[in-house]
Every structure is written in C-alpha cells, then in structure tokens.
Amino acid sequence: MKRILAIAIPAILMACGAQHKDIEKADPMEYANTITASELHDHLYIFASDEFEGRETGEPGQKKAAQYLKNEYKNLGLASPLGGDDYFQEVDPSYFKRGNIKATENVVAYIKGSEKPDEIVVISSHYDHVGIDDQGNIYNGADDDGSGTVGVLEIAEAFKKATEDGYRPKRSILFLNNTGEEKGLIGSKYYTDHPVFPMENTVADLNIDMIGRIDPAHEGNENYVYLIGSDKLSTQLHKLSEDVNKKYMNLDLDYKYNDEYDPNRFYYRSDHYNFAKHNVPIIFYFNGTHADYHKMTDTPDKINYDLLAKRAKLVFLTAWEIANRDERLVVDKANSDSAQ
C-alpha cells in the first residue's frame, strides 16, 4: 500500500499542476480573440428580440431575459456565487420605498480566483430596458444595454476558456447583470447595499452600458470608445487602462464625458456610480447617444458588431490586468460622493 501511495501521490500532484499554469505565461490576446462579432450578433438577435418584450423591470420579458442569462452562464460552466443553481440575487422592491418597482433580480456568475479569491473584480451591465408603450410598440434596447450585456457574456466565456486552459485569474471575477437601471439604478444600488462579496474586497467595477453603435460626433470612426470615471478614484486604474489599450487594442479613448462639468452627467447615470459611491474604482465604457436612444428603433440590425467586439475585448483585457496584477488597485483620490 505504501508503495502504491508513493507512486500515486506524485501522479495526482502532476495532474493538478497541469490544471493550474503560471498566469504570467498566458497570452491574454488569445482569449480576447474568442470574443467575436458573430457570437455577439447571435446573442443580441435573441436578447433584443420581440420575445423579450423590451425587458422592462419586473415584467415577463425581463424574467425571460434573466433566464436567458442564467442558462448561458450554466452552459459555460460558470458557478454562481450564491451557490447551487441560484444565479438570481432577488431585489426586494420594498427596500426602495416607492411604488413603481416590481419584484426583480440581478443575475450573477463568477470565477473563483487562484491566489486572491477574496478580492473581486466586477464586470457589469444592465439587462433591463423600457418595455412596451401604450400602443404596443416594443422597445428592444439593442444598444441600451443589450450590447453591454452580450459583451459581458462573451467576456465571461473568454475568462472561462482561459481557466479551462489552466490560466485561472489570481482574483475572482464577478459577472453582474443588473436589473432596474432604467428605474433609477436600483439593481446596482441593491447589490452594493447587499453585496454578495464585501464591498471592501471589491477591487474595481468595469461597467458596460451601450457599446454597439457610433455616435454622431464619431461618424466614420470605427475605432473609439468613451471612457468615464477611470481617473476619479484611482490613478493606477487610469494608467493601467491606457497602458492596456496601447498594448493591445489602440482604440481612440475619448474622455469628453469624463469632465466633471459635463452637462450630461453620464458619470452619475449608470450602474458603476453605485460602486464609486463605495470607493470602488470604476470605468464606464460607452459609445455615446444616438438618434435611436430610448426609441423603438434601437434594434439589433443597427449594431456595429465588429466595433462591439473591439470594445468588449478592451474590457476583457483591462479586467485581465486588474485581476492578475500583484497588488490590488490603490484608491488615492478623494470621493465626495462616498456612501455613508
């Protein structure tokens, strides 16, 4: 028996070692390239179809959308941080003390980190939209925010493929699809007030809200994205973001809406803001508004899928760098909006 164990134990250890490789030797671009325009197209033509009835918070279409996301995460083999088959963080409408919110849910999945599993990198989008109008017109919300949501699915798949190849990220990655953004950021507020993982352990939130179109200011430019908030809390995050882009993607990073005096106030208008209030460094990825914003004409045929893929790759590569750096990002700027 001792002889058998002496042979078996090294063999088991070798087998385990084959499943966990040195992350520094991985080429993240190999996994970024698994994010493809064709897969984004296929997801979005389902997710922004009439079947999902505009995905209004608490309505049947939103419930279908939540189930779609859950099924996709399960098909990828991603675990739920809630345990078992429960991928829904139930959002209690009574928490908000106002009458226009129905029972709804955030959708969550994650990959556990190899070295610093208690430190969390969040990649978020909102999957709700504005539903159906009084005349029965469906507002499909392909760009807002179907584009960000299918981007999160593809990013999750890229991280999963890296993990299957033995390159598990050092920190845990939480994929968070928020509900109720269109009702006043309620899904992300509920999450940050009732976090699955402690907010003090949350390293960053990369939030994706509308990345499938080109706005009028960039007509003819298929190589840009607006970045908002990258320098608000962490000098390191801003530098890391620019370095990653320069190394891998070379997108034109437009900081127009990052100006604190921007009259649009986009920094305060998507789910990342609830993380920022808790002193979590954030980046908001955005393509700007367009003529179809919050109209029934925001349909999947108007999406630029090649550009959507480029932007999703940038988010993945930025998350990869944050998750695998030796030290967590330092918060070195004051936050006047921090939560009490």
C-alpha positions as CSV (number, residue, x, y, z in Angstrom):
1,M,0.0,0.0,0.0
2,K,2.8,2.5,0.9
3,R,4.5,1.7,-2.4
4,I,1.2,2.4,-4.3
5,L,0.7,5.7,-2.5
6,A,4.3,6.8,-3.2
7,I,3.6,6.4,-6.9
8,A,0.1,7.7,-6.9
9,I,0.5,10.9,-4.9
10,P,3.1,12.5,-7.3
11,A,1.0,11.5,-10.2
12,I,-2.0,13.2,-8.7
13,L,0.0,16.3,-8.0
14,M,1.3,16.4,-11.5
15,A,-2.2,16.1,-12.8
16,C,-3.3,19.0,-10.6
17,G,-0.4,21.1,-11.7
18,A,-1.4,20.6,-15.3
19,Q,-4.6,22.3,-14.5
20,H,-3.0,25.4,-12.9
21,K,-0.4,27.2,-15.1
22,D,1.6,30.3,-14.5
23,I,-0.7,33.2,-15.4
24,E,2.2,35.3,-16.4
25,K,2.9,33.0,-19.3
26,A,-0.6,33.3,-20.8
27,D,-1.3,35.5,-23.8
28,P,-4.5,37.3,-22.9
29,M,-5.0,38.3,-26.5
30,E,-5.5,34.7,-27.4
31,Y,-8.6,34.7,-25.1
32,A,-9.7,38.2,-26.1
33,N,-9.9,36.9,-29.7
34,T,-12.6,34.4,-28.6
35,I,-14.9,37.4,-28.4
36,T,-16.3,37.5,-31.9
37,A,-18.6,39.7,-33.8
38,S,-20.6,36.7,-35.0
39,E,-21.2,35.4,-31.5
40,L,-22.2,38.8,-30.2
41,H,-24.6,39.1,-33.2
42,D,-26.2,35.7,-32.4
43,H,-26.7,36.6,-28.8
44,L,-28.1,40.0,-29.4
45,Y,-30.6,39.0,-32.1
46,I,-32.1,36.8,-29.4
47,F,-31.7,39.1,-26.4
48,A,-33.1,42.2,-28.2
49,S,-35.8,40.3,-30.0
50,D,-39.6,41.0,-29.5
51,E,-39.7,37.8,-27.5
52,F,-38.2,39.6,-24.6
53,E,-40.8,42.4,-24.8
54,G,-38.4,45.3,-24.1
55,R,-37.2,43.7,-20.8
56,E,-38.9,46.2,-18.5
57,T,-38.1,45.6,-14.9
58,G,-40.4,43.2,-13.2
59,E,-42.3,42.3,-16.3
60,P,-42.4,38.9,-18.1
61,G,-39.9,39.9,-20.7
62,Q,-37.3,40.9,-18.1
63,K,-37.8,37.5,-16.4
64,K,-37.2,35.8,-19.8
65,A,-34.0,37.8,-20.2
66,A,-32.8,36.8,-16.7
67,Q,-33.4,33.2,-17.5
68,Y,-31.5,33.5,-20.8
69,L,-28.5,34.9,-18.9
70,K,-28.7,32.2,-16.3
71,N,-28.8,29.5,-19.0
72,E,-25.8,31.0,-20.8
73,Y,-23.7,31.1,-17.6
74,K,-24.7,27.5,-16.8
75,N,-23.9,26.4,-20.4
76,L,-20.4,28.0,-20.0
77,G,-19.9,26.0,-16.8
78,L,-19.7,29.2,-14.6
79,A,-20.6,28.9,-11.0
80,S,-23.0,31.1,-9.1
81,P,-21.6,32.9,-6.1
82,L,-24.9,32.3,-4.4
83,G,-24.4,28.5,-4.5
84,G,-26.1,25.7,-6.4
85,D,-28.5,26.6,-9.2
86,D,-29.3,30.1,-7.8
87,Y,-28.0,32.7,-10.2
88,F,-30.5,35.4,-9.2
89,Q,-30.0,38.0,-6.5
90,E,-33.5,38.8,-5.6
91,V,-34.1,42.6,-5.4
92,D,-36.7,43.4,-2.7
93,P,-38.8,46.3,-4.1
94,S,-39.9,47.4,-0.6
95,Y,-36.2,48.4,0.1
96,F,-36.7,51.4,-2.2
97,K,-39.9,52.7,-0.5
98,R,-41.5,53.8,-3.7
99,G,-44.4,52.3,-5.7
100,N,-43.2,51.9,-9.3
101,I,-40.8,48.9,-8.7
102,K,-41.9,45.3,-9.1
103,A,-40.0,42.2,-7.8
104,T,-37.0,41.7,-9.9
105,E,-33.5,40.2,-9.8
106,N,-29.8,40.8,-10.7
107,V,-28.1,37.9,-12.5
108,V,-24.7,36.8,-11.1
109,A,-22.0,34.3,-12.0
110,Y,-18.3,34.1,-11.1
111,I,-14.9,32.6,-11.5
112,K,-13.0,32.0,-8.3
113,G,-9.5,33.4,-8.2
114,S,-6.5,31.2,-7.7
115,E,-4.3,33.3,-5.4
116,K,-6.5,36.1,-4.1
117,P,-10.0,34.7,-4.2
118,D,-11.4,37.1,-1.7
119,E,-10.6,40.1,-3.9
120,I,-13.3,40.7,-6.5
121,V,-13.2,42.3,-10.0
122,V,-16.7,43.1,-11.1
123,I,-17.7,43.3,-14.8
124,S,-21.2,44.7,-15.1
125,S,-24.0,45.7,-17.4
126,H,-27.7,46.3,-17.0
127,Y,-30.0,43.9,-18.8
128,D,-33.3,45.8,-18.4
129,H,-34.8,48.3,-20.8
130,V,-38.1,50.3,-21.0
131,G,-40.6,47.7,-22.2
132,I,-43.7,48.3,-24.3
133,D,-45.5,51.6,-24.8
134,D,-49.3,52.1,-24.7
135,Q,-49.7,51.4,-28.4
136,G,-48.0,48.0,-28.0
137,N,-44.6,49.1,-29.6
138,I,-41.7,47.1,-28.2
139,Y,-38.5,48.9,-27.3
140,N,-35.9,46.3,-27.9
141,G,-32.9,48.1,-26.3
142,A,-30.3,46.5,-28.6
143,D,-27.7,49.1,-27.8
144,D,-29.1,50.1,-24.4
145,D,-28.0,47.8,-22.9
146,G,-28.3,44.6,-24.9
147,S,-24.8,45.4,-26.3
148,G,-23.2,45.6,-22.9
149,T,-25.0,42.5,-21.7
150,V,-23.9,40.3,-24.6
151,G,-20.5,41.8,-24.2
152,V,-20.4,40.5,-20.6
153,L,-21.4,37.1,-21.8
154,E,-18.6,37.0,-24.3
155,I,-16.1,38.3,-21.7
156,A,-17.2,35.6,-19.3
157,E,-16.7,32.9,-22.0
158,A,-13.2,34.3,-22.6
159,F,-12.2,34.0,-18.9
160,K,-13.8,30.6,-18.7
161,K,-11.7,29.4,-21.7
162,A,-8.5,30.7,-20.1
163,T,-9.4,28.9,-16.9
164,E,-10.0,25.7,-18.7
165,D,-6.5,26.0,-20.2
166,G,-5.1,26.3,-16.7
167,Y,-4.9,30.1,-16.6
168,R,-7.3,30.9,-13.7
169,P,-7.2,34.6,-12.7
170,K,-5.5,35.5,-9.5
171,R,-8.5,37.4,-8.3
172,S,-12.1,36.3,-8.5
173,I,-14.3,37.8,-11.3
174,L,-17.9,38.6,-10.7
175,F,-20.2,38.9,-13.8
176,L,-23.1,41.1,-12.7
177,N,-26.0,41.8,-14.9
178,N,-28.0,44.5,-13.1
179,T,-31.8,44.9,-13.2
180,G,-33.7,48.2,-12.9
181,E,-31.1,50.6,-14.2
182,E,-33.8,52.4,-16.2
183,K,-35.8,52.7,-12.9
184,G,-33.0,54.6,-11.2
185,L,-30.0,52.3,-10.9
186,I,-31.9,50.1,-8.5
187,G,-30.3,46.8,-9.2
188,S,-26.8,48.1,-8.7
189,K,-27.8,50.0,-5.6
190,Y,-29.4,46.9,-4.2
191,Y,-26.2,44.9,-4.9
192,T,-23.8,47.5,-3.4
193,D,-26.1,47.8,-0.3
194,H,-26.5,44.0,-0.1
195,P,-23.3,42.7,-1.7
196,V,-22.6,39.1,-2.5
197,F,-19.0,39.8,-1.7
198,P,-17.9,42.5,0.8
199,M,-17.6,45.9,-0.9
200,E,-14.2,46.4,0.9
201,N,-13.0,43.4,-1.0
202,T,-14.2,44.7,-4.4
203,V,-11.2,45.9,-6.4
204,A,-12.9,47.5,-9.4
205,D,-16.1,47.7,-11.4
206,L,-15.9,47.8,-15.2
207,N,-19.3,48.8,-16.3
208,I,-20.5,48.4,-19.9
209,D,-23.6,50.4,-21.0
210,M,-24.1,51.0,-24.7
211,I,-21.1,49.9,-26.8
212,G,-22.6,48.8,-30.0
213,R,-23.1,52.0,-32.0
214,I,-21.3,55.1,-33.3
215,D,-22.5,58.5,-32.2
216,P,-22.7,61.5,-34.5
217,A,-19.5,63.0,-33.1
218,H,-17.5,60.0,-34.4
219,E,-19.3,59.3,-37.7
220,G,-17.0,57.2,-39.8
221,N,-14.7,56.2,-36.9
222,E,-15.0,52.6,-36.0
223,N,-12.2,52.7,-33.5
224,Y,-13.3,54.7,-30.5
225,V,-15.0,54.4,-27.1
226,Y,-15.8,56.9,-24.4
227,L,-14.3,56.2,-21.0
228,I,-15.8,57.8,-18.0
229,G,-14.6,57.7,-14.4
230,S,-11.2,55.9,-14.8
231,D,-9.3,58.6,-13.0
232,K,-11.9,59.6,-10.4
233,L,-10.7,57.3,-7.6
234,S,-7.5,55.6,-8.7
235,T,-4.6,57.0,-10.6
236,Q,-3.4,53.4,-11.1
237,L,-6.6,52.3,-12.8
238,H,-6.4,55.2,-15.3
239,K,-2.8,54.4,-16.2
240,L,-3.5,50.7,-16.4
241,S,-6.4,51.3,-18.7
242,E,-4.4,53.4,-21.0
243,D,-1.5,51.0,-21.0
244,V,-3.6,48.0,-21.8
245,N,-5.3,49.8,-24.7
246,K,-2.0,51.0,-26.1
247,K,-0.5,47.5,-25.8
248,Y,-3.4,45.5,-27.3
249,M,-6.2,47.5,-29.0
250,N,-5.3,51.1,-29.9
251,L,-8.8,52.3,-29.7
252,D,-9.3,56.1,-29.5
253,L,-10.1,56.7,-25.9
254,D,-12.4,59.7,-25.7
255,Y,-12.7,61.4,-22.3
256,K,-15.2,64.1,-23.3
257,Y,-17.8,62.9,-20.9
258,N,-15.4,62.4,-18.1
259,D,-15.3,66.2,-17.5
260,E,-16.9,66.9,-14.1
261,Y,-18.7,69.8,-15.6
262,D,-20.2,67.7,-18.4
263,P,-23.9,68.8,-18.6
264,N,-25.0,65.2,-19.5
265,R,-23.7,63.9,-16.1
266,F,-23.2,60.4,-17.5
267,Y,-20.9,59.6,-14.6
268,Y,-23.9,59.6,-12.4
269,R,-26.3,57.8,-14.8
270,S,-25.2,54.2,-15.0
271,D,-24.6,51.3,-12.6
272,H,-20.9,52.0,-11.9
273,Y,-21.9,55.1,-9.9
274,N,-23.2,52.9,-7.0
275,F,-19.8,51.2,-6.8
276,A,-18.0,54.6,-7.0
277,K,-20.0,55.8,-4.0
278,H,-18.5,52.9,-2.1
279,N,-15.0,54.0,-3.1
280,V,-14.6,51.2,-5.6
281,P,-12.6,52.3,-8.7
282,I,-14.7,52.2,-11.9
283,I,-14.6,52.6,-15.6
284,F,-17.7,53.2,-17.6
285,Y,-17.5,52.1,-21.3
286,F,-19.9,54.0,-23.5
287,N,-20.4,54.8,-27.2
288,G,-22.4,58.0,-26.7
289,T,-26.1,58.6,-27.5
290,H,-27.6,58.5,-31.0
291,A,-31.0,59.1,-32.7
292,D,-32.3,55.7,-31.6
293,Y,-31.6,56.2,-27.9
294,H,-34.7,55.1,-25.9
295,K,-36.7,54.7,-29.1
296,M,-38.3,51.6,-30.6
297,T,-35.7,51.9,-33.4
298,D,-32.9,50.7,-31.1
299,T,-32.8,47.4,-32.8
300,P,-30.0,44.7,-33.4
301,D,-29.7,45.4,-37.1
302,K,-28.2,48.8,-36.3
303,I,-25.4,47.5,-34.2
304,N,-21.8,47.6,-35.5
305,Y,-20.7,44.1,-34.3
306,D,-17.0,44.5,-35.3
307,L,-16.8,47.6,-33.1
308,L,-18.8,45.9,-30.3
309,A,-16.2,43.1,-30.3
310,K,-13.3,45.5,-30.2
311,R,-14.8,47.3,-27.2
312,A,-15.6,44.1,-25.4
313,K,-12.0,42.9,-26.0
314,L,-10.7,46.1,-24.4
315,V,-12.9,45.5,-21.3
316,F,-11.7,41.8,-21.1
317,L,-8.0,42.8,-21.4
318,T,-8.4,45.5,-18.8
319,A,-10.1,43.1,-16.4
320,W,-7.4,40.6,-17.0
321,E,-4.7,43.1,-16.0
322,I,-6.6,44.2,-12.9
323,A,-7.3,40.6,-11.8
324,N,-3.7,39.4,-12.3
325,R,-1.5,42.3,-11.0
326,D,0.4,41.6,-7.9
327,E,-1.2,44.3,-5.7
328,R,-4.8,45.5,-5.8
329,L,-5.5,48.9,-7.2
330,V,-4.9,51.8,-4.8
331,V,-7.7,54.3,-4.1
332,D,-5.7,57.5,-4.0
333,K,-8.3,60.2,-4.8
334,A,-11.0,61.6,-2.5
335,N,-14.6,60.7,-3.3
336,S,-17.1,63.4,-2.4
337,D,-20.0,61.1,-3.2
338,S,-18.9,58.2,-0.9
339,A,-21.8,56.2,0.7
340,Q,-22.4,56.8,4.4
